[in-house]
Amino acid sequence: MGDLPYGWMLAFLVLLLALGAVEWRRRTAERELSRTLQLFEVSQEMNSTIYKQDLLQKIMDTTSSVTDAEASSVILVDTEKGELFFELALGEKGGQIREIRLAMGEGIAGWVAQSGESVKIDDAASDSRWSSKVANRVDYPTRNLMCVPMTNKGEIIGVLQVLNKRNGKHFSDKDLKLLQSIASPTAISLENAMLYEALEKSIQALKDTVAAKERMESELRIASDIQLGFLPQRVTSLRSIPALSNAGLVDDSEDAPTASELLVADCVRSMIRPAREVGGDFYDYFMVGDSKLFFTLGDVSDKGIPAALFMAVTMTLIKGKMKANMTPGQLLTEVNRELYKDESAMFATIFCGVLDMVTGELIYSDGGHCTPYTIREGGGLEPLIGVKGLPLGVLEDMEYSDNTACLRHGERILLYTDGISEAEDVQLQQYGMTRLRELVGSEHHLAMDALMLRILQDVDSFTAGAKQSDDIAMLLIKCVGK
C-alpha cells in the first residue's frame, strides 16, 4: 500500500468506513427487527387469551425469555388497601412469592409503583430502596433486576419485574427499554382481562343468586304447602255425632250416612292469605262430643318461617289437647304452659270457642285477639265481649277465662285477624273496625262464601294496590240449631 498514491489510500479508507457504516446499519436494523419481532411475539401472546391467569402466564413466559431472566413476576396494585400483591410469579419459588404483600413505597417494586419510574439495578442488595422481605421469605438471592410500571389510562395498575440476568450478566439499557415496551401493552391487556374476570364473577354471582333464590322459592312453596296442610279443609269429627240426627236437624238414614257431617261442613267457612309465602295466622275447627263444634283463630306475633313454625306447634298442641269435656279456657291454659316452656320470644293472640249445634250455646275464651262479632238474623252486629287474657306464650301461669253466649238458628260468628282491621293503604291509613262493622252490617244478608269474599274485596279496594303488610285470615261460623 505504501506504493499507492495518497489519493488512492484516502479513497480506500473512505470505502472501508462506508462498508463499516453499512455493516453497523445492517446490524442495527437486525437488532431493531429482532426487537420488533419480539414485541410482536409478546403482542400475539397477549392477544391470544382474555383470561387473566392465562394472560399473566404468557406475559411472564415471554418476558423472561426475551430479557433472558431467571425469574419474573407481575405485582399488582390493590387500590383499596394501598398495597402491592404478587398476582403471578414464575420460577421455583413462585408459589411462595404470591403470598406476600408490600406496602406502597416498600422495596424497589413499591418505589416504582409509587413513583411511576422504571429502574435497572446491577446490585440489588446495595440499593437503598432494596427490601429483603421477599428474598428472605423464599430464600431466593437477587443479584440484579429490572422493574417498570404498568400504566393504563394514566393510572399505575402494577409493576412488571424480572430478576437475575442469566449467565451472570447484567441487564442492559436495551433490555430495560424492551421491558418498558412490553409493559405498556401488557397493562392494557391486563386491564381488559381483569374487567372480563370481574364480569365473569358478576355473572357467576348472579347465577348463584338466582339458583339460591329459586331453591329458596321452591323450599318456601313446599313450606307453604306443608303449612296449609295443617289447616282443615273440612269439618272432621273426634266422635260420631248422633245428637244432630236425634234433634231432627238431619236425616241420618242408611241412604244418607254422612248427612250430619255435611250439615256441619256447610256451617263453616275459612280463608287465609299470608303476607309472605308462609305466615303466622292460623285457624282450626272440628267436632268434639255429640253435637259440639270446636273452632279457633289465631295470629302469631311474627311473620315468615319463624311464625309458621310457632303456628305449627300451637296448632299441634290445640289438636292434641282438646277433649270433649274440656272448655276453651282450660284448653288455652294448658297450651300456654306448653308454649311458654319453649322460651320463645314470639307469642300468639287467639280466640277459640265451642258451639253446641243443637242448643246454640257458645262457650269461648279470648287470648288477646281481635274481638269477634255475632251477626244476628236481623242484621245487627254484637261484639263477643268477655274477659280477655294475654296472648299465648307471654305469661307461664296465665289462667284463661270462659265466657258464654247463645246463638239462634242462622246467626253467625265472624272471626278475623288484624291483617284486615289494620290493612293499610298507600298513605298508611288503616282499614279500621268501623269500616268492617259498617260493611258486615250492610251485607249481612249475603251467603257464607259471598260475605267473606265481599269483606276481602272491600279490604283490597281500600288498600288500592299497597303491599300487603300482614297475614289475613277469617273464620265464619253459622249456628244450625233450632
C-alpha positions as CSV (number, residue, x, y, z in Angstrom):
1,M,0.0,0.0,0.0
2,G,3.0,2.2,0.5
3,D,3.4,2.5,-3.3
4,L,-0.2,3.7,-3.7
5,P,-0.7,7.4,-4.2
6,Y,-2.1,9.3,-1.2
7,G,-5.4,9.8,-3.0
8,W,-5.9,6.1,-3.5
9,M,-5.2,5.5,0.1
10,L,-7.8,8.1,1.2
11,A,-10.3,6.6,-1.2
12,F,-9.7,3.1,0.3
13,L,-10.2,4.4,3.8
14,V,-13.4,6.1,2.9
15,L,-14.6,2.9,1.3
16,L,-13.7,0.9,4.5
17,L,-15.6,3.5,6.6
18,A,-18.6,3.3,4.3
19,L,-18.6,-0.5,4.4
20,G,-18.4,-0.3,8.2
21,A,-21.3,2.1,8.4
22,V,-23.3,-0.2,6.1
23,E,-22.5,-3.1,8.4
24,W,-23.4,-1.1,11.5
25,R,-26.7,-0.1,9.9
26,R,-27.3,-3.7,9.0
27,R,-26.7,-4.9,12.5
28,T,-28.7,-2.1,13.9
29,A,-31.6,-2.9,11.6
30,E,-31.3,-6.6,12.5
31,R,-31.5,-5.7,16.2
32,E,-34.4,-3.4,15.6
33,L,-36.1,-6.1,13.6
34,S,-35.4,-8.6,16.3
35,R,-36.8,-6.3,18.9
36,T,-39.8,-5.6,16.7
37,L,-40.3,-9.3,16.3
38,Q,-40.0,-9.8,20.0
39,L,-42.6,-7.2,20.7
40,F,-44.9,-8.6,18.0
41,E,-44.5,-12.0,19.6
42,V,-45.4,-10.5,23.0
43,S,-48.4,-8.8,21.4
44,Q,-49.5,-12.0,19.8
45,E,-49.3,-13.8,23.2
46,M,-51.2,-11.1,25.0
47,N,-54.0,-11.1,22.4
48,S,-54.3,-14.9,22.4
49,T,-56.4,-15.0,25.6
50,I,-58.8,-12.9,27.6
51,Y,-58.4,-15.0,30.8
52,K,-56.3,-13.2,33.3
53,Q,-54.3,-16.1,34.7
54,D,-53.5,-17.4,31.2
55,L,-52.6,-13.9,30.1
56,L,-50.2,-13.4,33.0
57,Q,-48.6,-16.8,32.4
58,K,-48.0,-15.9,28.8
59,I,-46.6,-12.4,29.7
60,M,-44.2,-13.8,32.2
61,D,-43.0,-16.6,30.0
62,T,-42.4,-14.2,27.1
63,T,-40.8,-11.5,29.3
64,S,-38.4,-14.0,30.9
65,S,-37.5,-15.3,27.5
66,V,-36.9,-12.0,25.7
67,T,-34.9,-10.5,28.6
68,D,-33.0,-13.7,29.3
69,A,-34.0,-13.6,33.0
70,E,-34.1,-16.4,35.6
71,A,-37.4,-15.3,37.2
72,S,-40.2,-12.8,36.6
73,S,-43.3,-11.5,38.3
74,V,-46.3,-9.3,37.9
75,I,-47.1,-7.2,41.0
76,L,-50.5,-5.5,41.0
77,V,-51.7,-2.6,43.0
78,D,-54.6,-3.1,45.5
79,T,-56.0,0.5,45.5
80,E,-58.4,-0.2,48.3
81,K,-55.7,-1.4,50.7
82,G,-52.9,0.7,49.3
83,E,-50.8,-2.5,48.9
84,L,-49.0,-4.5,46.2
85,F,-49.5,-8.2,45.7
86,F,-47.9,-10.8,43.5
87,E,-50.6,-11.9,41.2
88,L,-48.3,-14.2,39.3
89,A,-44.6,-15.2,39.9
90,L,-42.7,-17.8,37.9
91,G,-39.7,-19.7,38.9
92,E,-39.0,-22.3,41.7
93,K,-40.3,-20.0,44.5
94,G,-43.2,-18.5,42.6
95,G,-45.9,-20.1,44.8
96,Q,-44.5,-18.6,48.0
97,I,-44.0,-15.2,46.4
98,R,-47.7,-14.9,45.7
99,E,-48.5,-15.0,49.4
100,I,-46.5,-11.8,50.1
101,R,-47.9,-8.2,50.1
102,L,-46.0,-5.0,50.1
103,A,-46.9,-1.5,51.2
104,M,-46.8,1.3,48.6
105,G,-43.3,2.6,48.5
106,E,-41.9,-0.6,50.2
107,G,-38.9,-2.1,48.4
108,I,-38.0,-1.4,44.8
109,A,-41.3,-2.6,43.4
110,G,-43.2,-0.4,45.8
111,W,-41.0,2.6,44.9
112,V,-41.6,2.0,41.2
113,A,-45.4,1.7,41.8
114,Q,-45.4,4.9,43.9
115,S,-43.1,7.0,41.7
116,G,-44.0,5.7,38.3
117,E,-40.3,5.5,37.2
118,S,-38.5,2.5,35.8
119,V,-35.3,1.1,37.3
120,K,-32.4,-1.2,36.3
121,I,-30.2,-2.2,39.2
122,D,-27.0,-4.2,38.8
123,D,-26.5,-4.9,42.5
124,A,-29.9,-5.1,44.2
125,A,-28.6,-5.6,47.8
126,S,-26.6,-2.4,47.7
127,D,-29.5,-0.2,46.6
128,S,-31.1,1.9,49.3
129,R,-34.6,1.1,48.2
130,W,-33.9,-2.7,48.4
131,S,-36.2,-4.7,50.8
132,S,-35.2,-8.2,51.6
133,K,-38.8,-9.1,52.6
134,V,-39.4,-11.3,49.6
135,A,-35.9,-12.7,49.3
136,N,-35.8,-13.7,53.0
137,R,-39.2,-15.3,52.8
138,V,-38.4,-17.5,49.8
139,D,-34.6,-17.8,50.3
140,Y,-34.0,-16.6,46.7
141,P,-30.9,-14.4,46.1
142,T,-31.4,-11.4,43.8
143,R,-28.3,-10.2,42.0
144,N,-29.8,-7.7,39.6
145,L,-33.2,-6.7,38.4
146,M,-35.4,-4.5,36.2
147,C,-38.7,-3.1,37.3
148,V,-41.1,-1.0,35.3
149,P,-44.6,0.4,36.0
150,M,-47.6,-0.8,34.1
151,T,-49.8,2.2,33.4
152,N,-53.3,2.3,31.8
153,K,-55.2,5.5,31.3
154,G,-52.8,7.4,33.4
155,E,-53.1,5.1,36.4
156,I,-50.5,2.7,37.6
157,I,-52.1,-0.7,38.0
158,G,-48.9,-2.7,38.9
159,V,-45.3,-3.3,38.0
160,L,-43.5,-5.8,35.8
161,Q,-40.3,-7.2,37.2
162,V,-37.5,-9.5,36.0
163,L,-34.8,-10.9,38.2
164,N,-31.2,-12.1,37.6
165,K,-29.8,-12.0,34.0
166,R,-28.7,-15.5,33.0
167,N,-25.1,-16.5,32.8
168,G,-24.1,-13.9,35.4
169,K,-24.5,-10.9,33.1
170,H,-26.2,-7.6,33.8
171,F,-29.3,-6.2,32.2
172,S,-28.6,-3.6,29.6
173,D,-30.3,-0.3,28.8
174,K,-31.8,-2.0,25.7
175,D,-33.3,-4.7,28.0
176,L,-34.9,-2.0,30.1
177,K,-36.4,-0.3,27.0
178,L,-37.6,-3.7,25.8
179,L,-39.3,-4.3,29.2
180,Q,-40.8,-0.9,29.1
181,S,-42.2,-1.6,25.6
182,I,-43.7,-4.8,26.9
183,A,-45.2,-3.2,30.0
184,S,-47.4,-0.7,28.1
185,P,-49.5,-3.1,26.0
186,T,-49.4,-5.5,28.9
187,A,-51.2,-3.0,31.1
188,I,-54.0,-2.6,28.5
189,S,-54.4,-6.3,28.0
190,L,-54.3,-7.0,31.7
191,E,-56.9,-4.3,32.4
192,N,-59.2,-5.9,29.8
193,A,-58.6,-9.3,31.3
194,M,-59.4,-8.0,34.8
195,L,-62.6,-6.4,33.6
196,Y,-63.6,-9.7,31.9
197,E,-62.8,-11.6,35.1
198,A,-64.9,-9.2,37.1
199,L,-67.7,-9.6,34.6
200,E,-67.4,-13.4,34.8
201,K,-67.5,-13.3,38.6
202,S,-70.6,-11.0,38.5
203,I,-72.3,-13.3,36.1
204,Q,-71.5,-16.3,38.2
205,A,-72.6,-14.5,41.4
206,L,-75.9,-13.6,39.6
207,K,-76.3,-17.3,38.6
208,D,-75.6,-18.4,42.1
209,T,-78.1,-15.8,43.5
210,V,-80.7,-16.8,41.0
211,A,-80.2,-20.5,41.8
212,A,-80.3,-19.8,45.5
213,K,-83.4,-17.7,45.0
214,E,-85.0,-20.5,43.0
215,R,-84.1,-23.0,45.7
216,M,-85.5,-20.7,48.4
217,E,-88.7,-20.1,46.5
218,S,-89.1,-23.9,46.0
219,E,-88.5,-24.5,49.7
220,L,-90.9,-21.8,50.6
221,R,-93.5,-23.2,48.3
222,I,-93.0,-26.6,50.0
223,A,-93.2,-24.9,53.4
224,S,-96.4,-23.1,52.3
225,D,-97.9,-26.4,51.2
226,I,-96.9,-28.0,54.5
227,Q,-98.4,-25.1,56.4
228,L,-101.7,-25.1,54.5
229,G,-101.8,-28.9,55.2
230,F,-102.1,-28.0,58.9
231,L,-105.3,-26.1,58.2
232,P,-108.6,-28.0,57.9
233,Q,-110.3,-28.3,54.5
234,R,-113.5,-29.7,56.0
235,V,-115.1,-30.4,59.4
236,T,-113.7,-33.6,61.0
237,S,-115.1,-35.4,64.0
238,L,-113.4,-36.9,67.0
239,R,-116.6,-38.9,67.6
240,S,-119.8,-39.7,65.9
241,I,-122.5,-37.0,66.1
242,P,-125.8,-38.7,66.5
243,A,-127.2,-35.7,68.5
244,L,-127.8,-33.8,65.3
245,S,-130.0,-36.6,64.0
246,N,-131.8,-37.0,67.3
247,A,-132.6,-33.3,67.3
248,G,-134.2,-33.6,63.9
249,L,-131.7,-31.4,62.2
250,V,-130.7,-34.1,59.7
251,D,-131.9,-37.4,58.4
252,D,-129.1,-39.9,59.2
253,S,-130.8,-42.9,57.5
254,E,-128.9,-45.7,55.8
255,D,-129.3,-43.8,52.5
256,A,-127.6,-40.7,53.9
257,P,-124.9,-41.9,56.3
258,T,-123.0,-38.6,56.3
259,A,-125.8,-36.1,56.4
260,S,-124.9,-34.7,59.8
261,E,-121.3,-34.2,58.7
262,L,-122.5,-32.4,55.5
263,L,-124.7,-30.1,57.5
264,V,-121.8,-29.1,59.9
265,A,-119.5,-28.6,56.9
266,D,-122.0,-26.2,55.5
267,C,-121.8,-24.0,58.6
268,V,-118.1,-23.2,58.5
269,R,-116.2,-21.0,56.0
270,S,-112.5,-20.1,56.3
271,M,-109.8,-18.3,54.4
272,I,-106.1,-17.3,54.9
273,R,-103.8,-15.2,52.8
274,P,-100.2,-14.9,54.1
275,A,-98.3,-11.7,53.5
276,R,-95.3,-13.8,52.5
277,E,-95.1,-17.4,51.3
278,V,-95.7,-18.6,54.8
279,G,-97.1,-16.8,57.7
280,G,-98.3,-16.9,61.3
281,D,-102.1,-16.7,61.0
282,F,-104.0,-20.0,61.7
283,Y,-107.4,-21.5,62.2
284,D,-108.9,-24.9,63.0
285,Y,-112.3,-26.4,63.6
286,F,-113.5,-29.9,64.3
287,M,-116.4,-31.7,66.1
288,V,-116.0,-32.7,69.8
289,G,-118.6,-34.6,71.6
290,D,-122.0,-35.5,70.1
291,S,-123.0,-32.1,68.7
292,K,-120.3,-29.6,69.6
293,L,-118.1,-27.7,67.1
294,F,-114.7,-26.5,68.3
295,F,-113.2,-23.6,66.4
296,T,-110.3,-21.3,66.8
297,L,-108.5,-18.4,65.0
298,G,-105.1,-17.1,66.0
299,D,-102.3,-14.7,64.9
300,V,-98.6,-15.2,65.7
301,S,-96.6,-12.0,66.5
302,D,-94.0,-12.5,63.8
303,K,-94.1,-13.4,60.1
304,G,-92.3,-15.8,57.8
305,I,-90.7,-19.1,58.7
306,P,-90.3,-18.5,62.5
307,A,-94.0,-17.5,62.7
308,A,-95.0,-20.6,60.7
309,L,-93.1,-22.9,63.0
310,F,-94.7,-21.3,66.1
311,M,-98.1,-21.6,64.4
312,A,-97.5,-25.3,63.6
313,V,-96.5,-26.0,67.3
314,T,-99.6,-24.1,68.5
315,M,-102.0,-26.0,66.2
316,T,-100.5,-29.3,67.1
317,L,-100.9,-28.6,70.8
318,I,-104.5,-27.5,70.3
319,K,-105.4,-30.6,68.3
320,G,-103.7,-32.9,70.7
321,K,-105.0,-31.5,74.0
322,M,-108.6,-30.6,73.1
323,K,-111.1,-33.1,74.6
324,A,-114.9,-33.3,74.5
325,N,-115.2,-32.4,78.2
326,M,-112.7,-29.5,78.1
327,T,-113.7,-25.8,77.9
328,P,-111.9,-23.3,75.7
329,G,-110.4,-21.6,78.8
330,Q,-109.0,-24.9,80.1
331,L,-107.5,-25.6,76.7
332,L,-105.8,-22.3,76.3
333,T,-104.4,-22.6,79.9
334,E,-102.7,-25.9,79.0
335,V,-101.5,-24.9,75.6
336,N,-100.0,-21.7,77.0
337,R,-98.0,-23.7,79.6
338,E,-96.5,-25.8,76.9
339,L,-95.7,-22.9,74.6
340,Y,-94.0,-20.9,77.4
341,K,-91.7,-23.9,78.1
342,D,-90.1,-23.3,74.6
343,E,-88.8,-19.9,75.9
344,S,-89.7,-18.3,72.6
345,A,-89.7,-14.5,72.1
346,M,-92.9,-15.0,70.0
347,F,-96.5,-15.1,71.1
348,A,-99.9,-15.6,69.5
349,T,-103.2,-13.9,70.0
350,I,-106.1,-16.4,69.9
351,F,-109.8,-16.8,70.1
352,C,-111.4,-20.2,70.5
353,G,-114.9,-21.5,71.2
354,V,-117.2,-24.5,71.4
355,L,-120.6,-24.1,69.8
356,D,-123.4,-26.6,70.5
357,M,-125.0,-27.1,67.2
358,V,-128.3,-28.2,68.7
359,T,-128.8,-25.7,71.5
360,G,-126.9,-22.8,70.1
361,E,-124.9,-22.4,73.4
362,L,-121.5,-20.9,72.9
363,I,-118.6,-21.1,75.3
364,Y,-115.5,-19.1,74.3
365,S,-112.1,-17.8,75.6
366,D,-110.1,-14.8,74.3
367,G,-106.3,-14.7,74.4
368,G,-105.8,-11.1,73.5
369,H,-107.3,-11.4,70.0
370,C,-109.4,-9.1,67.8
371,T,-113.0,-9.1,69.2
372,P,-115.2,-11.2,67.0
373,Y,-118.8,-10.3,66.0
374,T,-122.1,-12.1,66.2
375,I,-124.2,-11.4,63.1
376,R,-127.8,-11.5,64.1
377,E,-130.6,-12.6,61.7
378,G,-132.0,-9.1,61.6
379,G,-128.6,-7.7,60.6
380,G,-127.5,-6.4,63.9
381,L,-123.8,-6.8,65.0
382,E,-122.9,-7.6,68.5
383,P,-119.2,-7.9,69.7
384,L,-118.4,-11.1,71.6
385,I,-117.1,-9.3,74.7
386,G,-115.7,-11.2,77.6
387,V,-112.7,-11.5,79.9
388,K,-109.6,-11.1,77.8
389,G,-106.5,-13.0,78.6
390,L,-102.9,-12.4,77.5
391,P,-101.7,-13.8,74.2
392,L,-100.3,-17.4,74.3
393,G,-96.6,-17.6,75.3
394,V,-96.4,-14.3,77.3
395,L,-97.0,-15.4,80.9
396,E,-96.5,-19.0,82.1
397,D,-99.1,-19.1,84.9
398,M,-101.9,-17.3,82.9
399,E,-105.3,-18.7,83.6
400,Y,-107.8,-18.2,80.8
401,S,-111.4,-17.5,81.4
402,D,-114.5,-19.0,79.8
403,N,-117.3,-16.7,78.5
404,T,-120.8,-17.7,77.4
405,A,-123.3,-16.5,74.7
406,C,-126.2,-18.0,72.9
407,L,-126.9,-18.1,69.1
408,R,-130.2,-18.7,67.3
409,H,-130.7,-20.7,64.1
410,G,-128.9,-19.0,61.2
411,E,-126.9,-16.5,63.3
412,R,-123.2,-16.3,62.6
413,I,-119.9,-15.5,64.3
414,L,-117.2,-13.6,62.3
415,L,-113.6,-14.1,63.5
416,Y,-110.7,-12.3,61.8
417,T,-107.1,-11.3,62.3
418,D,-105.7,-7.8,62.4
419,G,-104.5,-8.2,58.9
420,I,-108.0,-7.0,58.0
421,S,-108.6,-4.3,60.6
422,E,-105.0,-2.9,60.3
423,A,-104.7,-3.2,56.5
424,E,-103.0,0.0,55.2
425,D,-103.4,2.0,52.0
426,V,-100.6,3.8,50.3
427,Q,-101.0,6.7,52.8
428,L,-100.5,4.2,55.7
429,Q,-104.2,4.8,56.8
430,Q,-105.8,1.7,58.3
431,Y,-109.0,-0.1,57.2
432,G,-110.3,0.0,60.8
433,M,-113.0,-1.6,62.8
434,T,-115.7,1.0,61.9
435,R,-115.4,0.2,58.2
436,L,-115.6,-3.5,58.9
437,R,-118.7,-3.2,61.1
438,E,-120.5,-1.0,58.6
439,L,-119.7,-3.4,55.7
440,V,-120.8,-6.5,57.5
441,G,-124.0,-4.7,58.8
442,S,-125.0,-3.7,55.3
443,E,-124.1,-7.1,53.7
444,H,-125.4,-9.4,56.4
445,H,-127.9,-11.0,54.0
446,L,-125.1,-12.5,51.9
447,A,-124.5,-16.2,51.9
448,M,-121.4,-17.5,53.8
449,D,-119.0,-17.6,50.8
450,A,-120.3,-14.3,49.4
451,L,-119.9,-12.5,52.7
452,M,-116.3,-13.5,53.2
453,L,-115.5,-12.6,49.5
454,R,-117.2,-9.2,49.9
455,I,-115.1,-8.4,53.0
456,L,-111.9,-9.4,51.3
457,Q,-112.8,-7.3,48.2
458,D,-113.5,-4.3,50.3
459,V,-110.1,-4.6,52.1
460,D,-108.3,-4.9,48.7
461,S,-110.3,-1.9,47.4
462,F,-109.3,0.2,50.4
463,T,-105.6,-0.7,50.2
464,A,-105.7,0.1,46.4
465,G,-102.6,-1.8,45.4
466,A,-100.5,-1.2,48.5
467,K,-98.3,-4.1,49.5
468,Q,-100.0,-6.5,52.0
469,S,-98.2,-5.8,55.3
470,D,-99.7,-8.6,57.4
471,D,-101.3,-12.0,57.1
472,I,-105.1,-12.1,56.6
473,A,-107.3,-14.8,58.0
474,M,-111.1,-15.1,58.6
475,L,-113.4,-17.7,60.0
476,L,-117.2,-17.6,59.7
477,I,-119.3,-20.0,61.8
478,K,-123.1,-20.4,61.4
479,C,-125.4,-21.9,64.0
480,V,-127.7,-24.6,62.5
481,G,-129.6,-25.3,65.8
482,K,-133.4,-24.8,66.2
